[in-house]
Amino acid sequence: MTTTQKTAQFGALQIAIILLTVATAVIHLVLGVSILRIGGPPMFILNGIGYLALLFALYLPQLRKYQNFTRWALIGYTAVTIVAWAVITGFDLTNPTAIITKLIEIALIACLFIEGRK
């Protein structure tokens, strides 16, 4: 595969996936540190790390042959995160950070689906 072909496969959609994944990961990490400081569980930190690990696995050239599986894993991970939030909070829509994060996660799932169809 030539350099031009590799570059053509990495475009706006992949950049959107990276930005959306990093955004939700950073939000979870920041919230996680805040919660951990007051003695809470590390689940938000672990969630943020999970997003970053799956993102690296998705685009790491050495794992390219597993990219379809990794994409589905990231879709599932994101969906489970949304469901867990809904169960834990009772679908509380009064927290602006939660709403923004869920919108980011829904957009991430949509972008991953679109990428998988190409």
C-alpha positions as a printed NumPy array, in Angstrom:
array([[  0.   ,   0.   ,   0.   ],
       [  1.402,   3.385,  -0.967],
       [  1.641,   6.411,   1.303],
       [ -1.086,   8.121,  -0.742],
       [ -3.472,   5.208,  -0.178],
       [ -2.778,   5.211,   3.57 ],
       [ -3.365,   8.967,   3.754],
       [ -6.612,   8.677,   1.796],
       [ -7.968,   6.218,   4.37 ],
       [ -7.351,   8.637,   7.239],
       [ -9.557,  11.664,   6.823],
       [-12.13 ,  13.872,   8.482],
       [-14.16 ,  10.958,   9.837],
       [-11.165,   9.438,  11.599],
       [-10.193,  12.845,  12.999],
       [-13.75 ,  13.248,  14.305],
       [-13.567,   9.811,  15.947],
       [-10.252,  10.709,  17.578],
       [-11.516,  14.082,  18.835],
       [-14.794,  12.659,  20.158],
       [-13.04 ,   9.771,  21.897],
       [-10.399,  12.019,  23.458],
       [-13.103,  14.472,  24.56 ],
       [-15.154,  11.843,  26.394],
       [-11.993,  10.279,  27.826],
       [-10.762,  13.63 ,  29.182],
       [-14.171,  14.424,  30.68 ],
       [-14.221,  11.042,  32.437],
       [-10.62 ,  11.409,  33.633],
       [-11.204,  14.906,  35.036],
       [-14.408,  13.827,  36.778],
       [-12.637,  10.718,  38.007],
       [ -9.829,  12.682,  39.616],
       [-12.378,  14.958,  41.326],
       [-14.353,  11.99 ,  42.628],
       [-11.214,  10.147,  43.71 ],
       [-10.067,  13.189,  45.736],
       [-13.186,  12.953,  47.89 ],
       [-12.764,   9.232,  48.399],
       [-14.975,   8.   ,  45.582],
       [-14.376,   4.961,  43.366],
       [-11.967,   5.134,  40.4  ],
       [-14.569,   4.041,  37.835],
       [-14.496,   7.326,  35.881],
       [-10.703,   7.191,  35.617],
       [-10.849,   3.588,  34.445],
       [-13.543,   4.514,  31.924],
       [-11.388,   7.314,  30.505],
       [ -8.376,   5.014,  30.254],
       [-10.547,   2.418,  28.503],
       [-11.592,   4.945,  25.866],
       [ -7.976,   5.897,  25.185],
       [ -6.818,   2.271,  25.029],
       [ -9.527,   1.364,  22.52 ],
       [ -8.746,   4.463,  20.447],
       [ -5.066,   3.523,  20.247],
       [ -5.989,  -0.044,  19.356],
       [ -8.37 ,   1.18 ,  16.648],
       [ -5.742,   3.093,  14.683],
       [ -2.465,   1.448,  15.663],
       [ -0.993,   0.152,  12.377],
       [  0.203,  -3.077,  14.008],
       [ -3.414,  -3.894,  14.94 ],
       [ -4.983,  -2.944,  11.611],
       [ -6.182,  -6.518,  10.967],
       [ -8.29 ,  -6.271,  14.149],
       [ -9.681,  -2.839,  13.334],
       [-13.243,  -4.025,  12.642],
       [-13.347,  -5.921,  15.95 ],
       [-11.832,  -2.966,  17.806],
       [-14.367,  -0.593,  16.253],
       [-17.214,  -2.804,  17.499],
       [-15.565,  -3.003,  20.912],
       [-15.442,   0.807,  21.085],
       [-19.071,   1.055,  19.976],
       [-20.074,  -1.45 ,  22.671],
       [-17.924,   0.228,  25.31 ],
       [-19.517,   3.585,  24.536],
       [-23.019,   2.125,  24.557],
       [-22.382,   0.424,  27.91 ],
       [-21.094,   3.73 ,  29.292],
       [-24.327,   5.463,  28.235],
       [-26.509,   2.695,  29.685],
       [-24.521,   2.66 ,  32.942],
       [-24.981,   6.426,  33.257],
       [-28.742,   6.064,  32.676],
       [-29.035,   3.267,  35.258],
       [-26.843,   4.959,  37.88 ],
       [-28.391,   8.427,  37.559],
       [-31.926,   7.431,  36.613],
       [-31.425,   9.226,  33.283],
       [-30.784,  12.526,  35.047],
       [-30.748,  15.303,  32.447],
       [-30.094,  18.14 ,  34.901],
       [-26.292,  17.868,  34.744],
       [-24.933,  19.844,  31.742],
       [-21.625,  17.929,  31.75 ],
       [-23.493,  14.63 ,  31.559],
       [-25.649,  15.867,  28.69 ],
       [-22.632,  17.112,  26.728],
       [-20.778,  13.861,  27.379],
       [-23.723,  11.724,  26.256],
       [-24.08 ,  13.808,  23.069],
       [-20.363,  13.306,  22.389],
       [-20.737,   9.567,  22.964],
       [-23.771,   9.317,  20.668],
       [-21.864,  11.215,  17.975],
       [-18.899,   8.865,  18.505],
       [-21.089,   5.802,  17.997],
       [-22.563,   7.333,  14.833],
       [-19.102,   8.127,  13.417],
       [-17.853,   4.627,  14.219],
       [-20.86 ,   3.094,  12.444],
       [-20.265,   5.282,   9.405],
       [-16.569,   4.389,   9.367],
       [-17.415,   0.694,   9.583],
       [-19.721,   0.896,   6.577],
       [-16.975,   2.33 ,   4.343]])
